[in-house]
Amino acid sequence: MNMLKAIAASAVLVMPVAAAAQNVVAKTGDSVAGFFKDEGAKVEVTTDSVGDPNLKVEYYGNDFSVYYYGCDGNINCDAIQFYSGYQTDGGVRLAKINEWNRENRFARGYVSEEGSARIEMDVFLGSEGMSPDDFAQTVGIWTRRMAEFEEFIDW
């Protein structure tokens, strides 16, 4: 009887576990786009000027882009960057942007050559990606920082 218990116990150990949600990866535009679509966002999948994936996202009233980095032949990317720009025509001074960067974590601001305010946040996903829950928290950080930045620059 002990042999049957041992066999039964070992069978339980090798039984497949219910599939966990797949990690969000940057290998192509599909995984990140799928995350946002599952969240009810409107997503346009395009490519940037060098052929890497690029997303235009409308997410709960926030419009932003997602750029891909660390790509090999326009696929197998390992990082993304959330990006939003605001045409301020020089209305936001560099000293104000420097104050933002000094006081805030994760997202950084800058003034473009044309005088527009910009905010970006890089996310390294590596080859294995990030769990959907962790990615959702990362997106939450991004959207909060974006809203705070808009208020900061009086958008």
N, C-alpha and C positions, 0 to 999 in steps of 0.2 A: 504494500500500500504506500509506503514511503516513496517508492520509485515513481508511482503515478502522480503523487503530489509534486515531486521534483520535475517531472515532465510537464505537468500543467503549469507550474510556476515559470518554467523556462519559456513555455509557449506564450505566456502573457508578456514576457519581456521582449519578445521579438514581434509582437503584433503591431501593425502600423498604427500610429497615433493619428488622430484626426488632423488633416492638413491645416497648418496655421496660415494666417494671411501672409501673402508674399511681401517681402521687403520692397520698399520703394527704391528703385535704382535709377542711375543716370545713363545707362548703357545706350538707350535711344530716347526719343521724346515720349514714347508710349507709356512708360510706367508712371512718371510724374503727371502726365496728362490724364491718365486713368484715375489717379488719386483724386485730382481736382474734379473730374467728371463725376466720380462716385460721390463727391461732396456736394454735387449740384451746381458746380461752377460751369461757366461757358468757357471753352478752351479752343483756341485756334492753334493747330500745330503747323509750324512753318520751318524754314531754315534761315540761318543768319548769313552774312556776307561771305563766309568761308565754307558754308555748307553744313555747319553743325546744327543740331536741332535748336529750335527756338519756340517758345510758347507765348501766346498772348492770352492772359487769363482775366476773367471777370469773376471775382470771388466775393460774395456778400457785399457788394457795393464798392469793392476795391478793384481797380484796374492796374495790372502790372505785367511785366515780362519775366520770363525765365530763360536765361542764357545757359548754355552748356560749355563746360571746359574740360580739359584733359582728355580730349577725344582722340581716337586713333582712326583716321579715315572716316571721320564724321559719325562714328559709332563708338561704342565701348568708352563712353565718357565716364569720368569719375567724380565730377563736381558740377553743381549748378550755382547760378547766381540769380537771386530775386532782384529786380530793378524797377524803379519808378522815377520818372522825370517830370519836372514842373517848369513850364515856360514862365520865368519870372523876370526876364529881360534885365538882369542885373540888379533886381530889387532886393536880393538877399546877399548881404555882404559876406566876404570870406571870414571875417571875425565871428560872425554869427554861426557859420558852418563849423568853424573850429570849436566853438562853444558846444555845439551839438555833439561833435566827435569826442570831446573831453568828458562829457556828462553821460553818454549813452553807450551801452554795450551792444555787441552783435552787428547792428547795422551802422554803416558809415555814410556820411553825406559829403558832397563836394559841389563846387560850382563849375559848370562846363565852360568851355572856351566861349560859347555864345552867351554866357551869363545866366543860364538856367540852373535851378537847384536840382540835384539828383540824390537819390538814396539807393544803396545796394546792400545786399547781405549774401555772403558766400556760404555755401553748405557743401562740405565734403561728404560724399556718399560712398566712396571707395568702390571696390568690386562687389561687395556683399550688400550694400545699400543700408537702409534704415527701416526699422519696423514702422508700420503705418501709424501706430500711436505716437511714436517719437517724432515722425515726420509731421503729424498733425500739430504737435506741440511747437515744432519749429516754424510751421506756417503761422501758428498763432502769434509767436514772437514777431515774425515778419510783419503781419498785418497790424499788430499793435504799434510797432516802431514806425511803420508807414503813416498811420493815423497821427501819432505823436509828432512826426516830422512835419506833416502837413499843417498841424496846429502851430508848431514852432516857427515855420516860415510864413505864417499868416496866409495860408493857401485858401 
